[in-house]
């Protein structure tokens, strides 16, 4: 009984710390198209979050630490809706492959949701919002609609030290909006390594 109470207190403290980190680190006005947040509920009852990017309309790239606490059985995808100036829920995802050697993982959308993460049929606005988030690794352009980065943006590569030790899957861009890499385990996984991981995943039957 004492162990159960202590475990509950640890989980509650973790949730409180995560909540503080969410809203203190990245303000809504600093959020950019292309950066997605993943709120994760684990099979052991724990909660955490990480970040990621859309590679296409259903595939998300993130850090392999997405399953560091336990198996992620409920992953809510949150993105910036530029028209409404909101960070909104858009879909739920499954983990399909994770590799610690590459420090990367892939997720796939399994269900679409409303703004509050409740199940919803796929609607046109789902397609439109996700389409504006996709990062083409073979293109010089980050997105269909490019947000302007400034020198103070937490997503600007020169400011990586502010987030590298705190966030995983966090995307970094140059001032023109081109992807440099994402964070994982206190390091930046560069675009060239991301492409190698995707080739590995495809060879394993995951794409």
BELKABEL-V53077 format. One record per residue. N is the residue number from 1. RES is the residue in one small letter. SS is DSSP state (alpha for helix, beta for strand, coil for the rest). NEAR is the number of other ideal C-beta (glycine too) atoms within 8 Angstrom. Layout:
((N	RES	SS	NEAR) (N	RES	SS	NEAR))
//
This chain:
((1	x	coil	4) (2	x	alpha	5) (3	x	alpha	6) (4	x	alpha	7) (5	x	alpha	8) (6	x	alpha	8) (7	x	alpha	8) (8	x	alpha	8) (9	x	alpha	8) (10	x	alpha	8) (11	x	alpha	11) (12	x	alpha	8) (13	x	alpha	8) (14	x	alpha	11) (15	x	alpha	9) (16	x	alpha	8) (17	x	alpha	8) (18	x	alpha	11) (19	x	alpha	8) (20	x	alpha	8) (21	x	alpha	9) (22	x	alpha	9) (23	x	alpha	8) (24	x	alpha	5) (25	x	alpha	9) (26	x	coil	8) (27	x	coil	6) (28	x	alpha	8) (29	x	alpha	4) (30	x	alpha	9) (31	x	coil	9) (32	x	coil	11) (33	x	coil	12) (34	x	coil	15) (35	x	coil	12) (36	x	beta	13) (37	x	beta	11) (38	x	beta	18) (39	x	beta	10) (40	x	beta	13) (41	x	beta	9) (42	x	beta	13) (43	x	coil	7) (44	x	coil	7) (45	x	coil	5) (46	x	coil	10) (47	x	beta	11) (48	x	beta	10) (49	x	beta	10) (50	x	beta	14) (51	x	beta	17) (52	x	beta	14) (53	x	beta	16) (54	x	beta	13) (55	x	coil	10) (56	x	coil	6) (57	x	coil	8) (58	x	coil	5) (59	x	beta	11) (60	x	beta	15) (61	x	beta	13) (62	x	beta	16) (63	x	beta	17) (64	x	alpha	13) (65	x	alpha	11) (66	x	alpha	17) (67	x	alpha	11) (68	x	coil	5) (69	x	coil	7) (70	x	coil	8) (71	x	coil	8) (72	x	beta	12) (73	x	beta	6) (74	x	beta	7) (75	x	beta	14) (76	x	beta	12) (77	x	beta	14) (78	x	beta	11) (79	x	beta	13) (80	x	beta	10) (81	x	beta	10) (82	x	coil	9) (83	x	coil	4) (84	x	coil	6) (85	x	coil	6) (86	x	beta	8) (87	x	beta	9) (88	x	beta	11) (89	x	beta	11) (90	x	beta	11) (91	x	beta	13) (92	x	beta	14) (93	x	beta	12) (94	x	beta	8) (95	x	beta	13) (96	x	beta	7) (97	x	beta	9) (98	x	beta	10) (99	x	beta	12) (100	x	coil	6) (101	x	coil	4) (102	x	coil	11) (103	x	coil	12) (104	x	beta	16) (105	x	beta	13) (106	x	beta	15) (107	x	beta	15) (108	x	beta	10) (109	x	beta	11) (110	x	beta	7) (111	x	beta	7) (112	x	beta	12) (113	x	beta	14) (114	x	coil	7) (115	x	coil	7) (116	x	coil	6) (117	x	coil	9) (118	x	coil	6) (119	x	beta	6) (120	x	beta	9) (121	x	coil	4) (122	x	coil	6) (123	x	coil	8) (124	x	alpha	5) (125	x	alpha	6) (126	x	alpha	12) (127	x	alpha	10) (128	x	alpha	8) (129	x	alpha	12) (130	x	alpha	13) (131	x	alpha	9) (132	x	coil	11) (133	x	coil	13) (134	x	coil	12) (135	x	coil	12) (136	x	coil	6) (137	x	coil	10) (138	x	coil	3) (139	x	coil	5) (140	x	coil	3) (141	x	coil	8) (142	x	coil	9) (143	x	coil	13) (144	x	coil	5) (145	x	coil	7) (146	x	coil	8) (147	x	coil	10) (148	x	coil	5) (149	x	coil	12) (150	x	coil	6) (151	x	coil	7) (152	x	coil	5) (153	x	coil	10) (154	x	coil	9) (155	x	coil	12) (156	x	beta	14) (157	x	alpha	8) (158	x	alpha	5) (159	x	alpha	12) (160	x	alpha	10) (161	x	alpha	6) (162	x	alpha	6) (163	x	coil	12) (164	x	coil	12) (165	x	coil	5) (166	x	coil	6) (167	x	coil	10) (168	x	coil	12) (169	x	coil	17) (170	x	coil	12) (171	x	beta	14) (172	x	beta	13) (173	x	beta	16) (174	x	coil	9) (175	x	coil	7) (176	x	coil	6) (177	x	coil	13) (178	x	coil	9) (179	x	beta	12) (180	x	beta	10) (181	x	beta	12) (182	x	beta	17) (183	x	beta	17) (184	x	beta	12) (185	x	coil	8) (186	x	coil	5) (187	x	beta	8) (188	x	beta	10) (189	x	beta	14) (190	x	beta	8) (191	x	alpha	9) (192	x	alpha	6) (193	x	alpha	11) (194	x	alpha	14) (195	x	alpha	9) (196	x	alpha	9) (197	x	alpha	12) (198	x	alpha	13) (199	x	alpha	8) (200	x	alpha	10) (201	x	alpha	12) (202	x	alpha	9) (203	x	alpha	6) (204	x	coil	7) (205	x	coil	5) (206	x	coil	8) (207	x	coil	6))
//
